[in-house]
Amino acid sequence: MISISIKTNQLVAAFFFAFYLKVDGFVQKVQSAQSTIMFKITHPNSPTTSYLFGTHHAFGKAFFDTLQNAEAALNSCEVLVLKSVEQEGHTVEEIIHSRSSFTTWEKYLNKKDLAYLKDLFAQSPTDFKKLSPTEMHVFLMRYYRQQVCLRKAESDSSLSLDNYTGQLAKQNSLEIIGLETPEEQIVLINKDVEGMPRKIHKKRLAGIIKTIRTGDQSGCSETEWYAEMRIDYRLNETCGNSLMLTDRNTKWMQTLTELLYTKSCFIVVGLSHLMFKCGLINQLKELGYIIEPFSVR
């Protein structure tokens, strides 16, 4: 059984939610696969050079510190663009705390699993009763990938590649811009499975809690293929999730096109947002940008 060792501040900050879209076959041992998670962006009519970095939100400082070329590219830029940036008064913790409604967890969890959650959140200022079942599942999936799959060290206080690149950007006085707000992310998380029956929520929560408690690593292939960085971006395939991919990518492009032509940007978003026909790679190419694979090491 895996022990609960995550620090309180790590647990709270982990509520900066990430989205995990199940896409089979990311890793392809074929000639067309790209051995990188990063691309260089240039335009014939602009002197700027920018970069597009695809993240997996279970990875953080320890991984990024091995990517010397990626860190050098970040330091060469003027702007860091993240999926979301928390502001005072609008942090995920504050959003959750402000809620007046509570989840009756006895309707979703058996006594053993509920006791596990109480232990997990015992040292956290976050009231887990104010989380929705969907939000709890997202949190537990992230916790599983970090603590079971990657066996993240307690000394690693960075929670994601987004978080760590943000720290590096601040140290180098880069401007930091968010593509959406924490409020918008939380709405999307819940809307993505809107109408899901309670019995499905119960099954999903029981499954991930059991997987964490037993330390079962059979579901760790996603972290393994990301670490290997041999990825088929499926640029000719249609996006399968309009809410989480197509609509968000299109909205983000409005901000990105205003920035990229005049400023050098380091863009950090989930890897799935680079993929498929609706991905940022294809959308930038359609606007005349040259997108080239960039070696991170």
Sequence and secondary structure as in RCSB ss.txt:
>XXXX:A:sequence
MISISIKTNQLVAAFFFAFYLKVDGFVQKVQSAQSTIMFKITHPNSPTTSYLFGTHHAFGKAFFDTLQNAEAALN
SCEVLVLKSVEQEGHTVEEIIHSRSSFTTWEKYLNKKDLAYLKDLFAQSPTDFKKLSPTEMHVFLMRYYRQQVCL
RKAESDSSLSLDNYTGQLAKQNSLEIIGLETPEEQIVLINKDVEGMPRKIHKKRLAGIIKTIRTGDQSGCSETEW
YAEMRIDYRLNETCGNSLMLTDRNTKWMQTLTELLYTKSCFIVVGLSHLMFKCGLINQLKELGYIIEPFSVR
>XXXX:A:secstr
       HHHHHHTTS       TT B  STT BS SEEEEEETTEEEEEEEEEE TT  HHHHTT HHHHHHHH
H SEEEEEE   TT  HHHHHHT      GGGTS HHHHHHHHHHTTT SS GGGS HHHHHHHHHHHHIIIIIS
   TT    SHHHHHHHHHHHTT EEEEEE HHHHHHHHHHHTTT  HHHHHHHHHHHHHHHHHT  TT HHHHH
HHHT B   TTS  S IIIIIHHHHHHHHHHHHHHTTS EEEEEEGGGGSSTTSHHHHHHHTT EEEE    
